[in-house]
Amino acid sequence: MAIAAAQVKQLRELTGAGMMDAKKALTETDGDMDAAVDWLRTKGLAKAAKKSGRTAAEGLVAVKVEGGKGVAVEVNSETDFVAKNKDFQDMVGKIAGAALHAGDVETLKAAEVDGKAVNDLITDKIATIGENMSLRRMEKIEGETVVTYVHNAAAENMGQIGVVVAMTGGDEAFGRQVAMHIAAANPQALNADSLDQDMIEKERQVQIDIARESGKPEQVIEKMIEGRMKKYLAEITLLGQAFVVNPDMTVEQAATEAGATITGFVRLQVGEGIEKEQEDFAAEVAKAAQG
């Protein structure tokens, strides 16, 4: 019998199985959805569905550069043990390579790697490794010179923090220093113009409220706010931060001295912003023992 695409989609959502496996299951069971789920389970192809509810906040960030384009990709797993797994690392590396030619993370999920969509590749890996995994995000950047840095590397070009820096002028050695600075200092934007203006205004209002509590005259408060906002912006923007290599100058001053103009950067850190369920060690061991 003919199997509708909607049926395949529904079965994939129920089980986490790959597209071809879902279609075969429906064909083998004459389109019976419940029977198809059972068929996949007996073949060991629905394991991913059991894992999908678990929090995946570990994993790897991989970086890749090709022809003036750079990309950072985050692929998550449940534990940091999987980040040390060579099969997982190989998969993440291939996904990063595909990301160079993808416009966004949704396009990347549908991109083909080793004859399969990235989403299906991850689903298969969930079934074989036995942990929930997800392609969480990717960011791209372009420039005359593109340099990468990985902090806490688990394998070549992948680790806990991945940074990609784009610039004109300068050299790769200086670019790497800037990338290392970004990994350590975690700037929120390149400069004040790149920041969310609503965020700046919110901070300004907070500082005004704090200053008014002091009871000082308005003209004094205005000068206080000007100084505090200047300090705030310097602390959270890359070009305004004190350069970790030489704290006596800002990153912008260091770039000028190196004959470089930094045009942009990407910084991804594994698990950033994900709420993790906290368990004590004894509870974690007991849970593992139960399977």
C-alpha positions in Angstrom: 0.0 0.0 0.0 1.0 3.6 -0.5 2.4 5.3 2.6 1.6 9.0 3.0 4.3 11.5 3.9 2.1 12.6 6.9 2.1 9.1 8.3 5.9 8.9 8.1 6.2 12.3 9.8 3.9 11.2 12.6 5.8 8.0 13.2 9.1 9.8 13.2 7.7 12.2 15.9 6.4 9.3 18.0 9.6 7.3 17.9 12.5 9.4 16.8 13.3 6.9 14.1 14.9 7.9 10.8 12.7 8.7 7.7 13.6 5.5 5.8 13.2 3.3 8.9 9.8 4.9 9.6 8.6 4.4 6.0 9.8 0.8 6.0 8.0 0.1 9.4 4.7 1.5 8.0 5.1 -0.6 4.8 5.8 -3.7 6.8 2.7 -3.2 8.9 0.3 -2.0 6.2 0.1 1.5 7.6 -0.9 0.5 11.1 0.7 3.2 13.3 0.7 1.2 16.6 2.1 -1.9 14.9 4.8 0.3 13.2 5.9 1.6 16.6 6.2 -1.9 17.9 8.1 -3.0 14.7 10.6 -0.2 15.2 11.0 -1.1 18.9 11.7 -4.8 18.0 14.3 -3.7 15.5 15.9 -1.4 18.1 15.2 1.7 16.0 12.9 3.5 18.5 15.4 3.8 21.3 15.8 7.5 20.6 12.3 8.2 21.6 13.0 7.0 25.2 15.9 9.4 25.4 14.3 12.6 24.0 12.9 13.8 27.3 16.3 13.9 29.0 18.3 17.1 29.4 21.2 17.3 27.1 23.5 20.0 28.4 26.9 18.5 27.8 28.6 17.8 24.5 30.9 19.8 22.2 31.3 23.0 20.3 33.2 22.5 17.0 34.7 25.3 14.9 35.6 25.2 11.2 37.1 27.7 8.7 37.1 27.6 4.9 37.8 30.4 2.4 37.1 33.4 4.6 34.1 31.7 6.3 34.0 30.5 9.8 31.4 28.6 11.8 30.8 27.4 15.4 28.3 24.5 16.1 27.1 23.2 19.4 25.9 19.6 19.6 24.7 18.5 23.0 24.7 15.2 24.9 23.6 14.2 28.4 27.0 13.5 29.8 30.6 14.7 29.3 31.6 11.1 28.8 30.0 11.1 25.4 32.0 14.2 24.4 35.1 11.9 24.7 33.5 9.3 22.5 35.3 9.2 19.1 32.1 8.3 17.2 30.4 11.3 18.7 33.4 13.5 17.9 33.5 12.3 14.3 29.8 13.1 13.9 30.2 16.6 15.4 33.1 17.3 13.1 31.1 16.3 10.0 28.1 18.5 11.1 30.5 21.4 11.5 31.8 20.9 8.0 28.2 20.9 6.7 27.4 24.0 8.6 29.8 26.0 6.4 27.3 25.6 3.6 24.1 26.0 5.7 22.3 29.3 6.2 20.9 28.5 9.7 20.5 25.7 12.2 17.2 24.5 10.6 18.8 24.3 7.2 21.7 22.4 8.8 19.4 19.9 10.4 18.1 19.0 6.9 21.6 19.0 5.3 23.0 15.7 4.1 26.0 14.1 5.8 27.1 10.6 4.8 23.9 10.1 2.8 21.5 11.1 5.7 19.9 14.3 6.9 21.8 15.6 10.0 18.7 15.1 12.1 18.6 11.5 11.1 22.3 11.1 11.7 21.8 12.3 15.3 18.8 10.1 15.8 20.9 7.1 14.8 23.7 8.1 17.1 21.2 8.4 20.0 20.2 4.8 19.3 23.7 3.4 19.2 25.3 5.5 22.1 22.2 5.5 24.3 22.0 9.2 25.3 19.8 12.0 24.2 21.6 14.4 21.8 20.6 17.5 19.9 22.0 20.0 17.4 21.3 23.2 19.4 22.8 26.1 17.5 25.3 27.4 15.0 26.7 30.8 14.2 28.7 31.9 11.1 31.0 34.7 10.3 33.0 36.0 7.3 36.0 38.1 7.0 39.3 38.8 5.3 41.1 36.8 8.0 39.1 34.3 10.1 40.8 32.7 13.1 39.6 30.1 15.6 40.3 29.0 19.1 39.0 26.1 21.2 39.2 26.0 25.0 39.3 22.7 26.9 39.7 20.8 23.6 38.4 17.3 23.5 39.7 16.7 19.9 41.0 18.8 17.1 38.8 22.0 16.6 36.3 21.0 19.2 35.9 21.5 22.9 33.9 23.3 25.7 34.2 26.8 24.2 34.6 27.6 20.6 35.5 31.1 19.3 35.7 32.4 15.7 37.2 35.9 15.0 37.0 37.9 11.8 39.3 40.8 11.0 41.0 42.8 8.3 44.7 43.4 8.5 46.9 42.0 11.3 48.0 38.3 11.3 46.7 35.0 12.6 48.9 35.1 15.7 47.2 38.3 16.8 43.8 36.9 15.8 44.4 33.9 18.0 45.2 36.1 21.0 41.9 38.0 20.5 40.1 34.6 20.2 41.6 33.5 23.5 40.6 36.8 25.1 37.0 36.3 23.9 37.0 32.8 25.4 38.1 34.1 28.7 36.3 37.5 28.9 33.0 36.5 27.2 32.1 39.9 25.7 28.5 40.4 24.9 29.1 42.3 21.6 31.8 43.8 19.4 31.0 47.4 20.5 28.3 49.6 21.9 26.5 49.9 18.5 26.2 46.1 18.4 24.4 45.9 21.7 20.7 45.6 22.2 19.7 49.3 22.8 16.8 48.2 25.1 19.4 46.4 27.3 21.5 49.6 27.5 18.5 51.7 28.3 17.4 49.3 31.0 20.9 49.4 32.6 20.9 53.2 32.4 17.6 53.3 34.3 18.9 51.0 37.0 21.9 53.2 37.4 19.7 56.3 37.6 17.5 54.7 40.3 20.6 53.7 42.3 22.1 57.2 42.0 18.9 58.9 43.1 18.9 56.9 46.3 22.1 58.8 47.2 20.0 62.0 47.4 22.6 63.9 45.3 21.5 66.8 43.0 20.3 65.9 39.4 23.3 67.5 37.8 25.7 65.4 39.9 23.6 62.3 39.1 23.9 62.9 35.4 27.7 62.9 35.6 27.6 59.8 37.8 25.5 58.0 35.2 27.7 59.0 32.4 30.8 57.5 34.1 29.0 54.4 35.2 27.6 53.7 31.7 31.0 54.2 30.1 32.5 51.7 32.5 29.6 49.3 32.0 29.9 49.4 28.2 33.7 49.0 28.4 33.3 45.8 30.5 30.8 44.0 28.2 32.1 45.0 24.7 35.1 43.4 23.1 36.7 46.5 21.8 36.3 48.3 25.1 37.6 45.5 27.4 41.1 45.5 28.8 43.2 43.1 26.6 44.1 39.9 28.6 47.5 39.8 26.9 48.3 43.4 28.0 45.7 44.8 30.4 47.2 48.3 30.1 45.5 48.7 26.7 42.0 47.9 25.4 41.4 45.3 22.7 40.7 48.1 20.3 44.1 49.8 21.1 45.9 46.4 20.7 44.2 45.9 17.4 45.3 49.3 16.1 48.9 48.6 17.3 48.7 45.2 15.4 47.4 46.9 12.2 44.1 45.0 12.5 40.4 45.9 12.5 38.3 43.3 14.3 35.0 43.1 12.3 33.1 40.4 14.3 33.3 37.3 16.5 31.3 34.2 17.5 31.6 32.5 20.9 29.7 29.4 21.8 30.0 27.5 25.1 28.6 24.1 25.8 25.4 24.1 27.7 25.3 27.9 28.0 21.8 28.9 29.2 20.5 25.4 29.6 18.9 24.6 33.0 20.4 21.3 34.3 18.7 19.1 36.8 21.0 18.8 39.8 21.6 15.5 41.5 24.0 14.5 44.2 26.6 12.0 43.3 25.1 9.1 45.3 21.7 9.7 43.5 23.5 9.8 40.1 25.3 6.5 40.8 22.1 4.8 42.0 20.2 6.0 38.9 22.9 4.6 36.6 22.8 1.3 38.4 19.1 1.0 37.8 19.7 1.5 34.0 
